[in-house]
């Protein structure tokens, strides 16, 4: 009996570890998520094949579904309707909308499955914008392709490119962010550069003149991270200060006004900002203490503050709730946000055409649980200190505690980690009659840890 339970425990452990999210990426009405086992998953609208699952007709997925069987995905970037990805071997892949050549395969044909771009194996950093894409190779060169109406490719002209095209001859590029019509990048020496559209001052160079080649922003050499939205830019310095410039109609610059800025201006006086993500016209930022903050447009609840539509947006950073255990997050090029807490739970809010992955449709104005990832605190080979029977079960599942332990709660999840039932009383019997047939995971939370086994609902 013990050996069979041990086998169940190991299976459950493998299943759970495969369910843990390690990165999130959000586009216009769709989401891509990466798990710790190297697989990619998608949900939301699929009008251009951006879900990457090979379906040829328009579809909407309300929960995450695996893209393919590959387990070697390393990094991803999501644009408005296209997806870029790098595998562990350094190859570049793309799928989704390709009307302007933003996939880089030499055509304008959209793709509904991951498609390799060229044969190079030294791709390192990627950033997908609106109808164009940018990337940095391991040799420090920077490349761009797709729409170039505003000079956002940085090639010195406004000619679209259907394949990756090198920008200049510099070999010290480190980070890049592609917006709607402009691009901002950081070199290895910490200097900041921009090019493309500058109608609202989004290049940060003190004017509103477009630039077709990279131009340095000021002389500071302590820039550490950038994120481009729709005609504005948010950036961090190595000292934890946050700066912004460009369009500010919805308060997305976070400086307490709704006035545009042609130059970088510091947001507040704090120096505890850790990461930032610019949405279309709103921002999500995380402080070093694990709290997350938002500001800007809230027409679909994307600020997560449970506020209604704000006519002029919110122009100062405001904390979302009081939790300080947020791990990582992604703010979309459109109107929704995904975020993961330290316990592995995936939360979502904002516009929802299936892209929140929680099985529903309709905007959420505050964080709602999308899926749950339960991490084991014990060795995978440990024998659970409880027994469940019968297994398979139909209406009721009985639990026998085999050791003198205090159980705080019981949680049931589906195989995707979504919580389907929980209880903190009557911890010896669970009514599962309401569950659909299939495989589930039962977790017992103790005072000093948790243990999990798998069961089948008939």
N, C-alpha and C positions, 0 to 999 in steps of 0.2 A: 504493500500500500504506500509506504513511504517513498519507494523508488518511483512509482507512478506519479505521485504528487510532485516529486522533484522534477520529473520530466515536464509536467505542466508548468511548473514554476519557471523553468528555463525557457520554454516556449513563450510564456507570457512576457518574460524579460526581454527576449529578442524582439517580440512584437512591439513592446513599449519603447525600447530604445530607438526603434526604427520610426516611432511616431513623434519624436522630439523635434521641435522646430529650431532651426539655427539661423535662418535669415528670411526676411519678408520683402516683397517687392510689389508695388501697387501702381496700376495704370488707370486708364479712363474706363471705369466700370468693370475692371477685372483685377485679379490678384494672382501672383505667383509666390509660392512658398517653398523653401528648401528644408529638408529634414537632415538630421545628423547622419543618416545612412547614405547621404549623397543623392537622394531622389528628389525630383521636382514635382510639385503639385499645383493645380490651378483651379480657379473658380470664377464665376461671373459671366459677363457677356462675351460672345465669341464671333462677332461679325466679320473679323478679318483673319481668323485662324489663330488669334493670339493666345488661346488656351493650349495650343500645341498638341492636341490629342488626335489630330488626323480627321476630325469630322468635317465634311465638306459643306454642310448646310449650317445656317445660323442657329446657334443654340445658346442656352443659358444654364450654367451649373450653379446650384445654390449651396453646394458643399464641395470641399476640395476633392479632386480626383487626380490620380497620378498621371503624369504626362506620358512617360514611356518607362521602360524597364531599366534605363541607364542609372548607374549609381556613382558616376564619376564627375558630377557637376561641381564646379569649384566656386564660381561667382556668377551673378546675374544682374542685369540692369533692365528696367522696364521703362519704355517711353510712353507716349500717348496711346498708341495701338500696336507697338512692336516690342519684341523681347530680344535682348542680346544675352549670350551666356558663354562662359569659358569653361572648358573641361580641364581636368587635372593634368592632361597632357599638353596644355597650352593652346589647343585648337579653339577657334571661334565659331559659334553657332548662332543662328537667328531664325525667328519666325514671326508671323503676324502680318500687319499691313506693310506694303512695299510700293505704294503708289509713287513715291518720290525717290525710290531706290535706297531707302533707309536700312534695308537688310544687308546691302552690300554684296549681293551675289551676281551683279552685272545685269539684272533684269528689273522690271517693275511689277513682277508677278508676286502676289502675296503667297505666303507659305503657311500651312496649317500643322506642320511638324517641324521639329528642330532640323535645320539645314546647315551643313558646314559651309563656312565662308572662306574660300581659298584653301590653301594647304599649309599656311604658316603655323608654327607651333610655339610662338613666343609672345602670344597676347597676354597682357598682364592686368590692365585696368580698363573698364568699359563704362560708358555712360550714354544711355539712350535718351534723346530729346524728343521733341515733337517733329516728326517727319525727317529727322536726321540723327546720326549716331557719331560718337567719338570714342576713341580708344588709345591706350598707351601700350607700347610693347616693352618687353623686358630690357631692351637696349636704350630706353628712355626717349624714343621717338614718339610723336603724337600723330594720330591719323583721324580722318573724318570722311563721312560720305552721306549722301542723301540730299535733301533740299538745301539750297544755298541762296535763297532769295535775298537774305539780309547780310550775306557774307559770313554766316555762322559757322561755315566749315573752315574759315581761316586760311583759305588758299590764295587770297589776294584778288579774288574776283567773285562773281555771283553765279557761276556755272555749277549746276547740280552734278553730283558724282554718283555713279552707280556701283563703284567699288571703293574700298578703303584707299584714301589718298593721303600721302604724307604732308604734314604742315611744316614747312621750313626744314631746317637742318639741325635744329637743337636736339641734344640727346640727354637732356636733364629734366624732362617732364616727370612729375610724380603723381599728381591727382588732376582730375578733370570732371566738370559737371556741365551737362548739356541742358539748356532750358527750352523755351519755345522758339526764340529767334536769336539767342545769344549763347555764348560759351565762356566759361571762366575756368582757369586752370592754375595750378601751383607748381612751381619748379622745385627741384631738390634743395635749392638754396633758400626756400621759404618765401620767394617773391611771388606776387600775384599778377595774373595776366588775363586779358579778356578780349573778345572780338565778336562781331556780328551786330545785331540790332541794338540801337541806343536811343530809341524814341523817348524813353522815360528816365534815362540816365542809368540804365541797368549795367552799363560797362564800368561805371564808377570812376570815370576819368575826368569829371568836371565839366562835361559838355553833353550834348545830345546828338552827336554826329556818329553815324555808323562807321565801323572799322572792319576792313576785310582781312586784316592781318593781326596777329597777337600784339597787344599794346600793354605795357606795364601799368598797373594801378599803383600810383604813389611809389614810395621807395622802401616801405617797411618789408622786412625779411623774416617776419615771425608768423606768417599765415600758416595754418595747419589743416583747415578743412573748408570746403565750399559746397553750397547747394543752390542751384538755380531754379527759380519758379517762372511764372509767366511775367516777363519783363521786370524782374527784380532778382536780387541776389542776397543770400545770407552767408556769412563767413565767420570762422573762429580763428582766433590767434592762439599761439601756444601757451599763453598765460591764462586761458580760459575766458577771455573777453569775447563778446559776440558783436558783430557789426553788420550793417545792412545798407542797401542803396537800391535806387530804381523806383518803380511804380509803388504807390502807397494808397491807392483809392480805398482799400478795405482795411487799412491799418497794418498791412502785412510786414512793414518795416519795424513795427514794435517799439517805436520811439515816442509814443504818446500823441502823435499827430496823424493826419491823413495827407500830408504834403509829400510830394515826390522828392527824391534827393539824387543829385548827380555825383555825389561823393560818398564814400563810406562814412557812416555815423555809428557811434557805439550805442548799443541797446542797453540802457541803464548803466549802472556802475559796477555790476557784479562781475566776478571772475571765476565763477564756478560752473560754467556751461561745459558740458561734455560732448554732446552730439547734437546735430541739427538735421532737419529734413524739410525742405521747402516744397509745399504743395503748389497747386495752381496759383492761388492767392491767399494762402494761409500757411502757417508754420507750426511744426511740432518740434520741441527741443527738450533735451534731457539734461538735468544737472548732475553733477558728480555724486550727489547723495541719493540718486535713483528716482527722484521725482520727475514727472514730465509736465510740460507747460505748453500752452498754445495761444495763438492770436491770429487775427486776420478775418477773412470771410467765414461766415457760419451759416450760409443759406441751406446747407444740408446736414447741419449738426456736426461738421467735421472738426470742430474745436473740442468736442467731447465734454462740454461744460454744462450740458442740459439747459442751454439757453435757447431762446427762439431765434428767429431770423433778425439779425442786427443790421439796420439800414446802412450804417457806415463801417460795419465790422467792429472788431475789438482791437484797439491799437496799443495795448500793453500786454506783456507776457502774463498769463494767468494759470495757476496750477490746476491740473486736472485731478480732482479728488485730493486725497491726502496720502495715498500710498507712495512708498519710496522703494518699492521692489521691482520697478520696471527694468527689464533687461535690454530689449531692443525694439525697434518699431520701424514703420515705413509710412510716409505721407504721400498720397498719390498725386499724379499730375492733374487729377481732376478733383474729387471731393470726398475721399474716404481714407481711413487710417486703420492699420493693423498694428498690434503691439503685443509683445510677449512679456510675461512676468517671470521672475526668477523661479517660480514653481512649475514653469512650462506651460501655463495656461495662455491660450491665444485669445486676445480681446480685440474687438473691432467696433468702429462707429463711423457715422457719416452717411453719405449717399450709398444706397444699397440696391443694386440690380443683380443681386446674387454674389457680389464681390466681397461681402463680409464673411462668407463661408459658413454662416450659422443656420442655413436651411431656410431663411426667411427672405422677404422682399419688402423694401421700404426703409426710409432713412431712420437712423438711430442717433439721437442727440446726446447720448452718453455711452461710455463703454459697455458693451454686452459680451458675454462669454461666447466665443466662436467654437473653439475646440480646446480640449484639455490634454496636456502631456504629463503623465504621471511618471516620475523618476523613482527607481528603486533605491532605497537606502541600505539595502542588505546585499550580501554576496549573491550572485545569480544562482549559485548552487545550494543555497540554504533551503532546508525543508520548511515550508510554511508552518506556523504554530497554530493553524486552524484547519479544519476539514469542512468541505461543503458537500452536501448530498441532497437529493439525487443529482447526478450530473451525467447526462443531460437532464434538464428539469422542464416542467411545463408551467405550473401555476405558482409553486412556492419553492424557495431555496432555503435549506436549513444550514445553519452554521454551528459548528462545535469548536469551541476554543480549547486547544490541546494543552496550553500552558497557563499558568496563573498570571495573566496579563490584563491590564485595564484597556478596553477598547473605547475610543472616543467617538468614532463614527464609521459608517460603511458607505462606500461610494461605488456605484456601478457606472462603467463607461462602455461605449461601443468600441470597435477595434480601431477607430480613428481618434480615440481619446476624448470624445464628446461625452460629458456627463449626462446620463439618462435617469439616474435615481440616486438619492442619498438619504440617509437617516441616521439619527443619533440616539434613538431609543429602540427598544425591542431588537437587540442586536444578535438574536439567534435565529430569526426567521424573516425572509424578505418575500414580499408579494411581487412576482415578476410576470403576472398574467397579462399586464398591459404592454409588455415588450414584444416586438416583432421577432420572428424566428431568426436565429443566427448566433454568432459567437460574441461573447461579452467578457469583460474583465471585472473582477470583484476585488476591491481594495479595502483592507482593514487598517485604519489609522490608530496606532498605539501612542502612548505617551512619548516613547523614545524612537519612533520610526513607523514604518508601514510595510505591509506585505501584500502580494497580489497573486491571484490565481485566475485561470481562465475557466469559463463554463459555457455550456451550450443551452440556449433556449429552444425547446422543441415547438 
